[in-house]
Amino acid sequence: MSADVTIQSSIAIAQSAAPKAPVSAPNIAAAKKAAKEYEGVFISEFMGSMFSGISTDGPFGGGQGEAMFRSVLLDQYSKQIEARGGFGLSAAMTKQLLAHQEARAQ
């Protein structure tokens, strides 16, 4: 099941469960954007930890240049992983962000 279907079904269940203020479309879009950005940062940090012990020396290493640009490479890796669905954190985070917005609206 895709993350968008999960989010939409969660929103529908949350809105039908009790007479709460409806979640507006801009709030849903902002929550999705914030959750995706957070997941991208999380994946980037995860990848940084994963690559921290790898040396840049050796016959095929990039030396100082690789060390300098490794963070840029890992950032691009994390964006590609996130674009392909990531770890699934953004769907859960979107659901929680919208739940907090609904609770504040009451």
Contacts in CASP RR format, 6 or more apart in sequence:
PFRMAT RR
TARGET T0000
AUTHOR 0000-0000-0000
METHOD contacts of the structure
MODEL  1
MSADVTIQSSIAIAQSAAPKAPVSAPNIAAAKKAAKEYEGVFISEFMGSM
FSGISTDGPFGGGQGEAMFRSVLLDQYSKQIEARGGFGLSAAMTKQLLAH
QEARAQ
3 85 0 8 1.000
3 88 0 8 1.000
3 90 0 8 1.000
3 91 0 8 1.000
3 94 0 8 1.000
6 91 0 8 1.000
6 95 0 8 1.000
7 28 0 8 1.000
7 32 0 8 1.000
7 91 0 8 1.000
7 94 0 8 1.000
7 95 0 8 1.000
10 95 0 8 1.000
10 98 0 8 1.000
11 23 0 8 1.000
11 28 0 8 1.000
11 95 0 8 1.000
11 98 0 8 1.000
14 20 0 8 1.000
14 23 0 8 1.000
14 98 0 8 1.000
14 99 0 8 1.000
14 102 0 8 1.000
15 22 0 8 1.000
15 23 0 8 1.000
20 102 0 8 1.000
20 105 0 8 1.000
20 106 0 8 1.000
21 102 0 8 1.000
21 105 0 8 1.000
21 106 0 8 1.000
23 98 0 8 1.000
23 101 0 8 1.000
23 102 0 8 1.000
27 98 0 8 1.000
27 101 0 8 1.000
28 94 0 8 1.000
28 98 0 8 1.000
31 93 0 8 1.000
31 94 0 8 1.000
31 97 0 8 1.000
31 98 0 8 1.000
31 101 0 8 1.000
32 90 0 8 1.000
32 94 0 8 1.000
34 93 0 8 1.000
34 97 0 8 1.000
35 89 0 8 1.000
35 90 0 8 1.000
35 91 0 8 1.000
35 93 0 8 1.000
35 94 0 8 1.000
35 97 0 8 1.000
36 82 0 8 1.000
36 90 0 8 1.000
38 89 0 8 1.000
38 90 0 8 1.000
38 93 0 8 1.000
39 82 0 8 1.000
39 86 0 8 1.000
39 87 0 8 1.000
39 88 0 8 1.000
39 89 0 8 1.000
39 90 0 8 1.000
39 93 0 8 1.000
40 78 0 8 1.000
40 79 0 8 1.000
40 81 0 8 1.000
40 82 0 8 1.000
40 86 0 8 1.000
41 78 0 8 1.000
42 87 0 8 1.000
42 89 0 8 1.000
43 77 0 8 1.000
43 78 0 8 1.000
43 81 0 8 1.000
43 82 0 8 1.000
43 86 0 8 1.000
43 87 0 8 1.000
44 74 0 8 1.000
44 75 0 8 1.000
44 78 0 8 1.000
46 78 0 8 1.000
47 74 0 8 1.000
47 77 0 8 1.000
47 78 0 8 1.000
47 81 0 8 1.000
48 71 0 8 1.000
48 74 0 8 1.000
51 70 0 8 1.000
51 74 0 8 1.000
55 61 0 8 1.000
56 62 0 8 1.000
56 63 0 8 1.000
56 64 0 8 1.000
56 65 0 8 1.000
56 66 0 8 1.000
56 67 0 8 1.000
56 70 0 8 1.000
57 63 0 8 1.000
81 87 0 8 1.000
82 90 0 8 1.000
END
